[in-house]
Amino acid sequence: MMNMTEEYNRLIGKRVKMQRISAKVSQTDLAKELGVTQTHLSNIENGRAGLTIPNLINIEGEKEADNSSDITLENVMELARLLKKARA
């Protein structure tokens, strides 16, 4: 049985992966933008590692610097609202 943190990591990772794929961005390219390894990004997308606040800031920073990124803090905040709803 998963605890709440593991469940959040899984759901957030799934959302990151869906957004990355819909934006047609490779794992390698997104990992470089975030300043993490491709393996770590894979672990995030598969729920084995959490997405840290610095990584969220990097995602948002890339959006401001380069409008080609579709993964924004707004996307993550939307996910947080959905997760809250799911817990209710």
C-alpha positions, -999 to 999 in steps of 0.1 A, spaced: 0 0 0 13 34 -10 16 63 15 3 97 5 38 110 -5 43 80 -28 9 85 -44 16 122 -49 50 114 -65 33 89 -88 5 113 -99 29 143 -103 53 122 -123 25 110 -145 15 146 -152 50 157 -159 54 129 -184 21 136 -201 30 173 -204 65 165 -217 52 142 -243 25 165 -254 51 193 -258 72 168 -279 102 173 -255 126 144 -249 135 133 -214 171 142 -221 162 177 -232 139 183 -202 164 169 -178 191 193 -192 167 222 -187 160 212 -151 197 205 -144 190 168 -134 201 136 -151 179 118 -175 178 89 -150 165 112 -123 138 126 -145 128 91 -154 125 83 -117 103 115 -112 81 105 -141 77 70 -128 69 81 -92 102 68 -77 114 103 -69 97 135 -61 97 168 -80 115 193 -58 107 230 -54 140 240 -71 130 218 -101 96 235 -102 114 269 -101 136 257 -130 106 246 -150 90 281 -145 123 298 -152 126 280 -185 91 290 -194 100 327 -189 133 324 -207 120 302 -235 83 301 -244 86 266 -259 81 248 -226 46 237 -219 53 226 -183 45 255 -160 40 261 -123 4 267 -132 2 231 -145 16 218 -112 -7 240 -92 -36 226 -112 -24 192 -103 -22 201 -66 -59 212 -68 -68 179 -84 -49 160 -57 -67 179 -30 -100 170 -46 -90 133 -48 -82 132 -11 -117 146 -2 
